[in-house]
Amino acid sequence: MALWNIDLTTEDGALGAAQMGGAACFVAAALGAWGTAMSGGLLASQGESAAAVAVVVISLSVILLYLVAGFRLRAGKGAIWGGVAAVLLVLDILLRLAALSFSVALLIDVILLIVVVNGIRGARAFHAGKFDADEVAEIFN
């Protein structure tokens, strides 16, 4: 299944897309945890303990949001939570572009955004449940 061309006409395709969106949220949470550890440790080592606590608290709330969105999308639900995760990824991309930070992290964020958006589409298609097994079986006749 390509990132940009997913099959939402079957139940398996829709659920698979939603689950891939959930996996992308888990990857975003893991990358966020890594960044939190690095930035919190850097600020704490420079004696900026108040700033380190603020960065860690805000980052942990974002990580928690990604985890909730990931679990909801893995269940084939959570289009709203996935939408919030997608908005956070868009904000991250815009901040990287505003800082003129053209790095691998920007490419990873774009790929994660594509997968999360497809996961939202899959969750919505799975929730609608308008799958016709006879129409899909017609291919093999």
N, CA and C of each residue as an Amber inpcrd file, in Angstrom:
protein
   423
   0.8470000  -1.1690000   0.0000000   0.0000000   0.0000000   0.0000000
   0.8910000   1.2300000   0.0000000   0.7120000   2.0250000  -0.9880000
   1.4900000   3.2600000  -1.0870000   0.9480000   4.2950000  -0.1190000
   1.7850000   5.2390000   0.2270000   1.3750000   6.2600000   1.1850000
   0.2780000   7.1580000   0.6380000   0.2600000   7.3960000  -0.6360000
  -0.6690000   8.3650000  -1.2000000  -1.8510000   7.6970000  -1.8950000
  -1.8210000   6.3940000  -2.0790000  -2.8720000   5.6980000  -2.8050000
  -3.3470000   4.5080000  -1.9760000  -4.2670000   4.7500000  -1.0660000
  -4.7450000   3.6780000  -0.2050000  -6.1080000   3.2120000  -0.6800000
  -6.4390000   1.9720000  -0.3700000  -7.6950000   1.3780000  -0.7920000
  -8.6930000   1.4750000   0.3540000  -9.6490000   2.3610000   0.2260000
 -10.6640000   2.5330000   1.2580000 -11.9850000   1.8780000   0.8770000
 -11.9820000   1.0790000  -0.1900000 -13.2190000   0.4520000  -0.6250000
 -13.4800000  -0.8530000   0.1040000 -12.4820000  -1.4230000   0.7540000
 -12.6620000  -2.6570000   1.4960000 -12.4800000  -2.3960000   2.9820000
 -13.0510000  -3.2790000   3.7670000 -12.9340000  -3.1440000   5.2220000
 -11.4830000  -3.3070000   5.6680000 -10.7810000  -4.2590000   5.0640000
  -9.3680000  -4.4640000   5.4170000  -8.5110000  -3.2650000   5.0350000
  -8.7870000  -2.6720000   3.8920000  -8.0170000  -1.5100000   3.4640000
  -8.2370000  -0.3160000   4.3660000  -9.4920000  -0.0890000   4.7610000
  -9.7980000   1.0430000   5.6300000  -9.1970000   0.8410000   7.0190000
  -9.3400000  -0.3760000   7.5590000  -8.7740000  -0.6470000   8.8810000
  -7.2540000  -0.6110000   8.8420000  -6.6640000  -1.1060000   7.7630000
  -5.2040000  -1.0560000   7.6190000  -4.6780000   0.3660000   7.5540000
  -5.3970000   1.2270000   6.8400000  -4.9880000   2.6300000   6.7630000
  -5.0960000   3.3030000   8.1200000  -6.1740000   3.0100000   8.8540000
  -6.3340000   3.5970000  10.1880000  -5.2310000   3.1040000  11.1240000
  -4.8880000   1.8370000  11.0250000  -3.8390000   1.2910000  11.8890000
  -2.4630000   1.8360000  11.5310000  -2.2340000   2.0960000  10.2510000
  -0.9630000   2.7300000   9.8760000  -0.8950000   4.1590000  10.4090000
  -2.0330000   4.8560000  10.4290000  -2.0840000   6.1840000  11.0240000
  -1.7740000   6.1290000  12.5050000  -2.2680000   5.0860000  13.1850000
  -1.9530000   4.9080000  14.5940000  -0.4770000   4.6510000  14.8170000
   0.1180000   3.8450000  13.9550000   1.5550000   3.5840000  14.0650000
   2.3630000   4.8600000  13.8440000   1.9090000   5.7100000  12.9250000
   2.5990000   6.9820000  12.6910000   2.5080000   7.8780000  13.9270000
   1.3680000   7.8390000  14.6160000   1.2440000   8.6140000  15.8650000
   2.2010000   8.0810000  16.9230000   2.3860000   6.7600000  16.9770000
   3.3340000   6.1850000  17.9380000   4.7690000   6.6000000  17.6080000
   5.0880000   6.6650000  16.3210000   6.4260000   7.1200000  15.9210000
   6.6180000   8.5890000  16.3060000   5.5820000   9.3970000  16.0910000
   5.6640000  10.8100000  16.4700000   5.8340000  10.9440000  17.9830000
   5.1660000  10.0940000  18.7550000   5.3080000  10.1290000  20.2130000
   6.7160000   9.7290000  20.6290000   7.2740000   8.7230000  19.9710000
   8.6380000   8.2900000  20.3030000   9.6520000   9.3780000  19.9550000
   9.4780000  10.0120000  18.8120000  10.3800000  11.1080000  18.4430000
  10.2240000  12.2900000  19.3910000   8.9920000  12.5340000  19.8280000
   8.7560000  13.5940000  20.8030000   9.4050000  13.2880000  22.1430000
   9.3570000  12.0250000  22.5560000   9.9950000  11.6370000  23.8160000
  11.5140000  11.8080000  23.7290000  12.0690000  11.4560000  22.5760000
  13.5120000  11.6260000  22.3760000  13.8870000  13.1060000  22.4330000
  13.1210000  13.9350000  21.7560000  13.3770000  15.3760000  21.7670000
  13.1920000  15.9880000  23.1460000  12.2150000  15.4870000  23.9030000
  11.9920000  15.9760000  25.2610000  13.1790000  15.6520000  26.1530000
  13.6710000  14.4320000  26.0350000  14.8230000  14.0440000  26.8470000
  16.0510000  14.8830000  26.5010000  16.2430000  15.1210000  25.2180000
  17.4180000  15.8890000  24.8050000  17.3110000  17.3640000  25.2150000
  16.1720000  17.9890000  24.9330000  16.0450000  19.4100000  25.2490000
  15.9340000  19.6420000  26.7510000  15.2310000  18.7700000  27.4640000
  15.1450000  18.9070000  28.9130000  16.4940000  18.7190000  29.5770000
  17.2430000  17.7470000  29.0960000  18.5850000  17.5230000  29.6430000
  19.5260000  18.6570000  29.3330000  19.4330000  19.2140000  28.1340000
  20.2930000  20.3390000  27.7610000  19.9920000  21.5640000  28.6180000
  18.7060000  21.8640000  28.7930000  18.3450000  23.0230000  29.6020000
  18.7090000  22.8190000  31.0740000  18.5200000  21.6110000  31.5730000
  18.8560000  21.3430000  32.9740000  20.3540000  21.4090000  33.2070000
  21.1450000  20.9860000  32.2280000  22.5980000  21.0190000  32.3950000
  23.1490000  22.4450000  32.3540000  22.4000000  23.3640000  31.7600000
  22.8280000  24.7590000  31.6940000  22.2640000  25.5880000  32.8470000
  21.6140000  24.9350000  33.8000000  21.1020000  25.6420000  34.9620000
  19.7460000  26.2860000  34.7610000  19.0800000  25.9850000  33.6710000
  17.7520000  26.5360000  33.3730000  16.6800000  25.5350000  33.8180000
  16.5980000  25.2770000  35.1160000  15.6970000  24.2360000  35.5970000
  14.2250000  24.6060000  35.4090000  13.8650000  25.8720000  35.5650000
  12.4650000  26.2760000  35.3680000  12.0510000  26.1020000  33.9130000
  12.9150000  26.4750000  33.0110000  12.6160000  26.3030000  31.5870000
  12.5670000  24.8230000  31.2170000  13.4520000  24.0240000  31.8300000
  13.4660000  22.5890000  31.5550000  12.1590000  21.9460000  31.9960000
  11.6590000  22.3340000  33.1480000  10.3900000  21.7780000  33.6330000
   9.2490000  22.1780000  32.7060000   9.2260000  23.4190000  32.2680000
   8.1660000  23.8800000  31.3660000   8.2070000  23.1250000  30.0360000
   9.4020000  22.9450000  29.4890000   9.5480000  22.2220000  28.2180000
   9.0970000  20.7770000  28.3760000   9.4750000  20.1470000  29.4600000
   9.1200000  18.7440000  29.6710000   7.6070000  18.5890000  29.8640000
   6.9760000  19.4690000  30.6080000   5.5280000  19.3690000  30.8410000
   4.7580000  19.5620000  29.5330000   5.1290000  20.5650000  28.7560000
   4.4400000  20.7980000  27.4860000   4.6800000  19.6360000  26.5260000
   5.8930000  19.1560000  26.4760000   6.2100000  18.0460000  25.5720000
   5.5060000  16.7610000  25.9860000   5.3940000  16.5080000  27.2740000
   4.7010000  15.3090000  27.7290000   3.2140000  15.3590000  27.4030000
   2.6270000  16.5380000  27.4200000   1.2170000  16.6360000  27.0360000
   1.0360000  16.3460000  25.5450000   1.9700000  16.8010000  24.7340000
   1.9110000  16.5050000  23.2930000   2.1270000  15.0110000  23.0500000
   3.0660000  14.4180000  23.7770000   3.3160000  12.9800000  23.6350000
   2.0840000  12.1830000  24.0390000   1.4330000  12.5860000  25.1200000
   0.2180000  11.9140000  25.5590000  -0.8760000  12.0120000  24.5020000
  -0.9920000  13.1650000  23.8640000  -1.9760000  13.3330000  22.8050000
  -1.6860000  12.4070000  21.6260000  -0.4140000  12.3000000  21.2400000
  -0.0520000  11.3830000  20.1560000  -0.3700000   9.9370000  20.5340000
  -0.1350000   9.5680000  21.7840000  -0.4150000   8.1990000  22.2110000
  -1.9070000   7.8950000  22.1830000  -2.7260000   8.8320000  22.6700000
  -4.1780000   8.6290000  22.6340000  -4.6530000   8.5160000  21.1840000
  -4.1650000   9.3980000  20.3220000  -4.5450000   9.3380000  18.9040000
  -4.0940000   8.0230000  18.2810000  -2.9030000   7.5610000  18.6470000
  -2.4080000   6.3030000  18.1070000  -3.2610000   5.1180000  18.5180000
  -3.6350000   5.0480000  19.7870000  -4.4600000   3.9370000  20.2440000
  -5.8600000   3.9930000  19.6380000  -6.4180000   5.1840000  19.5030000
  -7.7500000   5.3010000  18.9110000  -7.7290000   4.9350000  17.4230000
  -6.6960000   5.3670000  16.7010000  -6.6130000   5.0170000  15.2850000
  -6.3270000   3.5320000  15.0960000  -5.5400000   2.9320000  15.9750000
  -5.2750000   1.4970000  15.8690000  -6.5510000   0.6830000  16.0350000
  -7.5220000   1.2380000  16.7760000  -8.8030000   0.5650000  16.9590000
  -9.7660000   0.8170000  15.8020000  -9.3610000   1.6180000  14.8320000
 -10.2300000   1.9340000  13.7030000 -11.1700000   3.0820000  13.9910000
 -10.9190000   3.7840000  15.0680000 -11.7540000   4.9200000  15.4700000
 -10.8370000   6.1300000  15.5940000 -11.3160000   7.1770000  16.1880000
 -10.4450000   8.2870000  16.5360000 -10.1000000   9.2380000  15.4250000
 -11.0490000   9.5180000  14.5380000 -10.7760000  10.4860000  13.4780000
 -10.5300000  11.8710000  14.0660000 -11.2160000  12.1890000  15.1700000
 -11.0210000  13.4990000  15.7920000  -9.6450000  13.5760000  16.4410000
  -9.2710000  12.5430000  17.1820000  -7.9380000  12.5260000  17.8040000
  -6.8440000  12.5380000  16.7380000  -7.0670000  11.8070000  15.6580000
  -6.1110000  11.8320000  14.5570000  -6.0100000  13.1990000  13.9240000
  -7.1420000  13.9090000  13.8470000  -7.1340000  15.2680000  13.3170000
  -6.3100000  16.2090000  14.1780000  -6.4260000  16.0550000  15.4970000
  -5.6270000  16.8830000  16.3990000  -4.1430000  16.5610000  16.2390000
  -3.8220000  15.2690000  16.0880000  -2.4260000  14.8780000  15.8700000
  -1.9100000  15.4430000  14.5440000  -2.7620000  15.4390000  13.5210000
  -2.3600000  16.0010000  12.2290000  -2.1150000  17.5030000  12.3350000
  -2.9420000  18.1970000  13.1110000  -2.7430000  19.6390000  13.3010000
  -1.4080000  19.8890000  14.0060000  -1.0840000  19.0690000  14.9940000
   0.2090000  19.2270000  15.6770000   1.3810000  18.9800000  14.7250000
   1.2320000  17.9960000  13.8370000   2.2960000  17.7480000  12.8580000
   2.4220000  18.9110000  11.8740000   1.2900000  19.4900000  11.4730000
   1.3360000  20.6490000  10.5770000   2.0340000  21.8160000  11.2700000
   1.7150000  22.0310000  12.5470000   2.3830000  23.1060000  13.2970000
   3.8840000  22.8590000  13.3950000   4.2550000  21.6030000  13.6060000
   5.6720000  21.2690000  13.6780000   6.3650000  21.5420000  12.3460000
   5.7040000  21.1870000  11.2540000   6.2720000  21.4450000   9.9240000
   6.4110000  22.9470000   9.6850000   5.3680000  23.6990000  10.0430000
   5.4280000  25.1540000   9.8420000   6.5240000  25.7940000  10.6930000
   6.7110000  25.3170000  11.9190000   7.7900000  25.8620000  12.7630000
   9.1650000  25.5370000  12.1850000   9.3020000  24.3380000  11.6340000
  10.5890000  23.9810000  11.0150000  10.8570000  24.8330000   9.7740000
   9.8150000  25.0940000   8.9910000   9.9890000  25.9310000   7.8100000
  10.2730000  27.3800000   8.1950000   9.6190000  27.8660000   9.2470000
   9.8540000  29.2360000   9.6950000  11.2710000  29.4120000  10.2260000
  11.8140000  28.3550000  10.8060000  13.1830000  28.4100000  11.3290000
  14.2100000  28.0990000  10.2460000  13.7240000  27.8660000   9.0240000
  14.5910000  27.4910000   7.8950000  15.4230000  26.2660000   8.2280000
  14.7850000  25.3020000   8.8830000  15.4420000  24.0620000   9.2750000
  15.0550000  22.9670000   8.2880000  15.7700000  22.9130000   7.1900000
  15.5130000  21.9050000   6.1640000  16.3770000  20.7000000   6.4640000
  15.8620000  19.8110000   7.2920000  16.6270000  18.6480000   7.7160000
  15.8040000  17.3850000   7.4900000  16.3480000  16.2840000   7.9380000
  15.6560000  15.0030000   7.8200000  14.3810000  15.0200000   8.6650000
  14.3910000  15.7730000   9.7690000  13.2150000  15.8480000  10.6330000
  12.0180000  16.4250000   9.8880000  12.2510000  17.3560000   8.9940000
  11.1680000  17.9280000   8.1960000  10.5770000  16.8640000   7.2750000
  11.4210000  16.0790000   6.6430000  10.9620000  15.0080000   5.7620000
  10.1870000  13.9550000   6.5610000  10.6680000  13.6090000   7.7420000
   9.9810000  12.6360000   8.5860000   8.6170000  13.1650000   8.9920000
   8.5350000  14.4400000   9.3450000   7.2460000  15.0280000   9.7210000
   6.2640000  15.0200000   8.5550000   6.7300000  15.2840000   7.3560000
   5.8500000  15.2720000   6.1840000   5.3260000  13.8590000   5.9340000
   6.1970000  12.8640000   6.0350000   5.7670000  11.4740000   5.8370000
   4.7810000  11.0690000   6.9200000   5.0570000  11.4280000   8.1740000
   4.1270000  11.1160000   9.2600000   2.7750000  11.7930000   9.0430000
   2.7920000  13.0260000   8.5500000   1.5410000  13.7330000   8.2840000
   0.7270000  13.0230000   7.2100000   1.3770000  12.5810000   6.1520000
   0.6790000  11.8590000   5.0850000   0.0340000  10.5880000   5.6330000
   0.7740000   9.8480000   6.4410000   0.2460000   8.5880000   6.9810000
  -0.8860000   8.8500000   7.9730000  -0.7620000   9.8870000   8.7980000
  -1.8340000  10.1990000   9.7510000  -3.0940000  10.6420000   9.0190000
  -2.9580000  11.4560000   7.9830000  -4.1300000  11.8870000   7.2160000
  -4.7990000  10.6840000   6.5520000  -4.0180000   9.7630000   6.0050000
  -4.6030000   8.5510000   5.4410000  -5.2400000   7.6960000   6.5300000
  -4.6720000   7.7070000   7.7310000  -5.2770000   6.9960000   8.8520000
  -6.6200000   7.5860000   9.2360000  -6.7200000   8.9040000   9.1850000
  -8.0020000   9.5610000   9.4640000  -9.0260000   9.1720000   8.4000000
  -8.5990000   9.1880000   7.1600000  -9.4950000   8.7800000   6.0730000
  -9.9330000   7.3330000   6.2460000  -9.0000000   6.4700000   6.6480000
  -9.3350000   5.0650000   6.8790000 -10.2920000   4.8840000   8.0380000
 -10.0950000   5.6330000   9.1190000 -10.9860000   5.5370000  10.2720000
 -12.3940000   6.0020000   9.9140000 -12.4750000   7.0670000   9.1130000
 -13.7940000   7.5510000   8.6940000 -14.4830000   6.5480000   7.7760000
 -13.7290000   5.9420000   6.8610000 -14.3160000   4.9450000   5.9640000
 -14.7170000   3.6910000   6.7410000 -13.9010000   3.2930000   7.7150000
 -14.2200000   2.1200000   8.5250000 -15.4620000   2.3840000   9.3770000
 -15.5790000   3.5940000   9.8900000 -16.7410000   3.9500000  10.7030000
 -18.0150000   3.9980000   9.8580000 -17.9020000   4.4500000   8.6140000
 -19.0720000   4.5080000   7.7370000 -19.5780000   3.1040000   7.4200000
 -18.6530000   2.1510000   7.2390000 -19.0080000   0.7530000   7.0780000
 -19.8020000   0.4180000   5.8290000 -19.6150000   1.1370000   4.7590000
 -20.3430000   0.8740000   3.5140000 -19.4920000   0.0190000   2.5860000
 -19.2400000  -1.2240000   3.0000000 -18.4150000  -2.1270000   2.2130000
 -19.3110000  -3.2020000   1.6230000 -19.1930000  -3.4110000   0.3250000
 -20.0000000  -4.4080000  -0.3630000 -19.0860000  -5.5600000  -0.7530000
 -19.2550000  -6.7130000  -0.0910000 -18.3940000  -7.8690000  -0.3390000
 -18.6130000  -8.4240000  -1.7440000 -19.8340000  -8.3530000  -2.2510000
 -20.1020000  -8.8790000  -3.6000000 -19.3800000  -8.0600000  -4.6560000
 -19.3140000  -6.7610000  -4.4560000 -18.6250000  -5.8930000  -5.4170000
 -17.1320000  -6.1730000  -5.4360000 -16.5590000  -6.4330000  -4.2650000
 -15.1380000  -6.7470000  -4.1920000 -14.8690000  -8.1220000  -4.7910000
 -15.7660000  -9.0760000  -4.5640000 -15.5880000 -10.4380000  -5.0830000
 -15.7540000 -10.5010000  -6.5890000 -16.3900000  -9.5130000  -7.1920000
 -16.5960000  -9.4720000  -8.6280000 -15.2820000  -9.4540000  -9.4090000
 -14.2440000  -8.9560000  -8.7770000 -12.9260000  -8.8930000  -9.4280000
 -12.4400000 -10.2970000  -9.7780000 -12.7450000 -11.2680000  -8.9250000
 -12.2130000 -12.6150000  -9.0830000 -13.0950000 -13.4990000  -9.9430000
 -14.2120000 -12.9820000 -10.4030000 -15.1110000 -13.7840000 -11.2580000
 -14.7420000 -13.6670000 -12.7040000
